[in-house]
Amino acid sequence: MKSTITSLAIMGFFLAACNNNKPKPITITSGDGKNKVSVDVNSVAAASNDMQTKMDELKKLTPLTTDQLKAMLPEEIGGMKRSSFNANTAMGFAVAEASYKDSSTGKQINLSIFDCAGEAGAGIYSLSYWTRMNMQSETDNGYQKTIDFNGQKAVESYEKGSDTYELTYVASDRLLVTIKGEKTGLDAVKQVAQSLNLKTN
């Protein structure tokens, strides 16, 4: 299901980029009618220059160290202690990830923080954040949509099969943050986002 949505979203994005003079959103529906992606063409076109400017700014920055990123991973989230973590630099960008579990309820929070500084980091920003802006998708197993969160755009998604909500947004103008909550509900995921200390200076 994820691969289908991703393919449709990428197709929609490129259609939008190539047809930015169209006044109405583009909607793409899969052959079986179970997957649907809508792209706000005007918003994508208007944001393209801002995206390039932002990427140029990110390329000039020095990536954070793994110790700096690790310090952003709380020991506890929503009453759940950190069960595992890793922080590393690979392919030119830095990332830190952590999991928080409650074995008695089956609840789990997964947190990932990518530093989008440098050439590779700017690429992550473009691929994993910007290209998902102004798109909405629906299937019989969930949805993905762009929302307003903390005064900026974020991506919210849900999968019924695993009862998982996911929120992706940018913090401190350079950190791509993804919070995935399984059996936690959407409010808990947003509360985690509000509680994080993601200052980079």
PyMOL commands that set and color helices and strands:
alter all, ss='L'
color gray80, all
select helices_A, chain A and resi 2-18+41-59+66-70+118-128+130-132+186-195
alter helices_A, ss='H'
color red, helices_A
select strands_A, chain A and resi 26-29+36-39+76-77+80-90+93-102+107-115+135-139+142-149+152-159+164-171+175-182
alter strands_A, ss='S'
color yellow, strands_A
deselect
rebuild
show_as cartoon
